[in-house]
Amino acid sequence: MTRLRVAAAQIALVDGDYAANLASIGAAVATAGPDHDLLVLPETATSGFASRDDVERLAEPLDGPTVARLRDWSRAYDLTIACGLAERDAGRLFNTAVVVADGAVQIAYRKTQLWVGETGIFTPGDTFGSAAWHGTRIGALICFDVEFPETARAVAVAGARVIAVCNGNMAPFGPNHRIAACARAMENQAFLVMCNRVGQGRIDSFAGGSLIVDPAGRILAEADGASETLLSAEIGLNEIETARHTYDYLQLRRIAFPAKAGPPGP
């Protein structure tokens, strides 16, 4: 039976201040690194997100300094790190979550479901995937993605049994993501680790409420809506098989129903 320690670093970010945010990320990594197998960080954790100017100024390619630092930390602590950042590629900007393990990028997922304030700034992604991780597979989503059943299902169909969600959810929408996170875990019978930021941004107040959820949709650990904290829990991968023993949603689903007209109206 494989048991792993997972964590979510619920931290306050400073919109537009790369140095301050990187210092907070580094402190979280140093705290979590010795005792955990996975650390999840918030959405756009290095830049924050308040304006197009911030994003354009601080966006980096995946071979830039932020990912290089994450790779170094991953190797030094033998830690898998899921971190949100603003990515620049071929003149376009993406809201991206990287999953770094063994000193290398295992996943670079570009947010598919852009929040209303992001449209016109980021280009939406269109690809889902997973990577091998401690005898299972891990996938990533970002913030608003978790409100759409299709995104988590796509990651699960790609093999993910642990889903890392880099979150940047603001008040008053904290309860929405609490419900959605539990539903996404339950309907895919997978673990879900969601990390949100807290505190006041340049415009928005962020809702915290980071969660670690088991494959039955039960909350294993939950942070409040205001405090910086390292949320931590132990997960047992055998619980996925237990959840799928009687029925396996992924195996039983029927996606392509034939179209059928309903009865004529009055």
C-alpha positions in Angstrom: 0.0 0.0 0.0 1.5 3.3 -1.1 0.9 6.3 1.2 2.0 9.7 0.2 2.1 13.1 1.9 0.6 16.0 -0.1 0.4 19.7 0.7 -1.2 22.9 -0.5 0.7 26.2 0.2 -2.1 28.7 0.9 -0.1 31.9 0.6 -0.7 35.6 0.1 0.7 36.9 -3.2 1.6 40.5 -4.2 0.2 41.3 -7.6 3.0 42.4 -9.9 5.8 41.8 -7.5 7.9 38.8 -8.8 10.6 39.0 -6.1 8.1 38.9 -3.2 6.1 36.1 -4.7 9.2 34.0 -5.5 10.4 34.4 -1.9 7.0 33.2 -0.6 7.1 30.2 -2.9 10.6 29.4 -1.8 9.6 29.5 1.8 6.7 27.2 1.2 8.9 24.8 -0.7 11.5 24.8 2.1 8.8 24.1 4.7 7.0 21.4 2.8 10.0 19.8 1.1 11.5 17.6 3.8 8.2 15.9 4.7 6.0 15.8 1.5 5.8 14.1 -1.9 3.7 16.8 -3.5 3.3 20.5 -3.0 0.6 22.5 -4.9 0.9 26.3 -5.2 -1.6 28.9 -6.4 -2.5 30.1 -9.9 -0.1 32.6 -11.5 1.9 32.4 -8.3 4.9 34.4 -9.5 3.0 37.3 -11.0 -0.3 37.4 -9.3 -3.0 38.5 -11.7 -4.5 42.0 -11.8 -3.6 43.6 -15.1 -2.4 42.9 -18.6 0.7 45.0 -17.9 1.7 42.7 -15.0 1.2 39.6 -17.0 3.0 40.9 -20.1 5.9 42.1 -18.0 6.4 39.0 -15.9 5.3 36.1 -18.3 8.2 33.7 -19.0 8.9 30.8 -21.4 9.0 27.3 -19.8 12.8 27.4 -20.0 12.9 30.7 -18.1 14.2 31.4 -14.6 11.1 30.5 -12.6 10.8 27.0 -14.0 14.6 26.6 -13.6 14.2 27.5 -9.9 11.3 25.0 -9.5 13.4 22.3 -11.2 16.3 23.0 -8.7 14.0 22.9 -5.7 12.3 19.7 -6.9 15.7 18.0 -7.2 17.0 19.3 -3.9 13.9 18.2 -1.9 12.9 15.2 -3.9 9.6 17.0 -4.2 6.9 17.2 -6.9 5.8 20.8 -7.3 2.7 22.0 -9.1 2.9 25.8 -9.6 0.9 28.3 -11.6 2.7 30.9 -13.7 2.1 33.2 -16.7 3.8 31.6 -19.7 5.0 33.4 -22.8 5.3 31.3 -26.0 5.6 32.5 -29.6 4.1 35.9 -28.8 1.1 34.5 -26.9 0.4 34.4 -23.2 -1.0 31.4 -21.4 -2.2 30.8 -17.8 -0.1 27.7 -17.1 0.4 25.1 -14.4 3.7 23.3 -14.4 4.2 20.0 -12.6 7.9 19.6 -11.9 9.4 16.4 -10.5 12.9 14.9 -10.5 14.3 18.2 -11.7 12.2 18.2 -14.9 8.9 19.5 -16.2 6.5 16.6 -16.3 3.4 18.6 -17.2 2.8 22.0 -18.6 -1.0 22.5 -18.7 -2.5 25.6 -20.2 -5.8 26.7 -18.6 -8.7 25.9 -20.9 -11.5 27.6 -19.2 -10.6 31.2 -18.9 -12.3 33.4 -16.3 -14.1 36.4 -17.7 -11.3 38.8 -16.5 -8.7 36.7 -18.4 -10.2 36.7 -21.8 -8.3 38.9 -24.2 -5.1 38.5 -22.0 -4.4 34.8 -22.1 -4.9 32.4 -24.9 -6.9 29.3 -23.8 -5.2 25.9 -23.9 -6.8 22.9 -25.5 -4.8 19.9 -24.3 -5.1 17.7 -21.2 -2.7 15.1 -19.9 -1.1 13.3 -17.0 2.3 12.1 -15.9 3.6 9.1 -14.0 4.0 9.8 -10.3 4.8 7.4 -7.5 3.2 4.4 -9.1 0.1 6.3 -10.2 -0.5 9.3 -12.5 -1.0 13.0 -11.7 -2.7 15.7 -13.7 -3.3 19.5 -13.3 -6.1 22.0 -13.6 -6.3 25.7 -12.9 -9.0 27.7 -10.9 -12.1 28.2 -13.1 -11.4 24.8 -14.8 -12.7 23.1 -11.6 -16.2 24.5 -12.2 -16.5 22.4 -15.4 -17.0 18.6 -15.1 -15.5 18.1 -18.5 -12.0 19.4 -17.6 -11.5 17.0 -14.6 -13.0 14.2 -16.6 -10.6 14.9 -19.5 -7.6 14.7 -17.1 -9.0 11.5 -15.5 -9.5 9.9 -18.9 -5.8 10.8 -19.6 -5.0 8.6 -16.6 -4.7 11.1 -13.7 -5.7 9.6 -10.3 -4.3 12.6 -8.4 -5.4 16.1 -9.6 -3.5 19.2 -8.6 -5.5 22.4 -8.9 -3.6 25.7 -8.8 -6.3 28.1 -7.7 -6.7 31.9 -7.7 -10.4 32.0 -6.6 -11.7 35.3 -5.2 -14.4 36.2 -2.8 -17.4 35.6 -2.8 -16.9 32.5 -4.9 -15.1 30.3 -2.2 -18.2 28.1 -1.6 -18.5 27.4 -5.3 -15.0 25.9 -5.5 -15.5 23.9 -2.3 -18.5 22.2 -3.8 -16.9 21.8 -7.2 -13.7 20.3 -5.9 -15.5 17.6 -3.9 -17.7 16.8 -6.9 -14.7 16.6 -9.3 -12.9 14.2 -7.0 -16.0 12.0 -6.4 -17.2 11.8 -10.0 -13.7 10.8 -11.2 -12.9 8.7 -8.0 -9.6 10.5 -7.7 -7.7 12.5 -5.1 -7.8 16.3 -5.6 -5.4 18.8 -4.1 -6.6 22.4 -4.6 -4.4 25.3 -3.5 -5.9 28.8 -3.4 -4.3 32.1 -2.5 -5.4 34.4 0.4 -5.3 38.1 1.1 -6.0 41.3 -0.8 -4.8 41.7 -4.3 -4.6 44.9 -6.2 -8.3 44.5 -7.1 -9.7 41.3 -5.7 -9.9 39.7 -2.2 -8.9 36.0 -2.5 -11.0 33.3 -0.8 -8.5 30.8 0.5 -10.3 27.5 1.4 -7.6 25.2 0.0 -8.7 21.6 0.1 -7.5 18.0 -0.1 -10.2 15.6 -1.1 -10.4 11.8 -1.3 -11.8 9.7 -4.2 -15.2 9.6 -2.4 -15.4 13.4 -2.4 -14.7 13.6 1.3 -12.6 16.5 2.6 -9.3 15.2 4.3 -8.0 18.7 5.1 -9.3 22.2 4.6 -7.9 25.7 5.2 -9.8 28.7 6.3 -10.5 31.7 4.1 -8.0 34.1 5.5 -4.8 32.5 6.9 -1.6 31.6 5.2 -1.0 28.0 6.0 0.6 24.8 4.7 -2.3 22.4 4.4 -1.2 18.8 4.6 -2.7 15.3 4.5 -1.6 11.7 3.9 -3.3 9.8 1.1 -3.4 6.1 0.4 -3.4 5.2 -3.3 -5.3 2.0 -2.5 -8.3 4.2 -1.7 -8.7 4.8 -5.4 -9.2 1.0 -6.0 -11.6 0.9 -3.0 -13.7 3.7 -4.4 -13.8 2.0 -7.8 -14.5 -1.5 -6.6 -18.3 -1.6 -6.8 -18.5 0.7 -9.8 -16.0 2.7 -11.8 -17.4 5.8 -13.3 -14.7 6.0 -16.0 -15.5 2.5 -17.2 -19.3 2.8 -17.0 -19.7 6.2 -18.7 -21.6 6.4 -21.9 -20.5 9.6 -23.7 -21.9 9.3 -27.2 -25.7 9.0 -26.9 -27.5 9.0 -30.3 -29.6 12.1 -30.8 -33.3 11.6 -30.4 -36.1 14.1 -30.9 -38.5 14.6 -28.1 -42.3 14.5 -28.4 -43.9 17.4 -30.3 -44.9 20.4 -28.2 -48.5 21.4 -27.6 
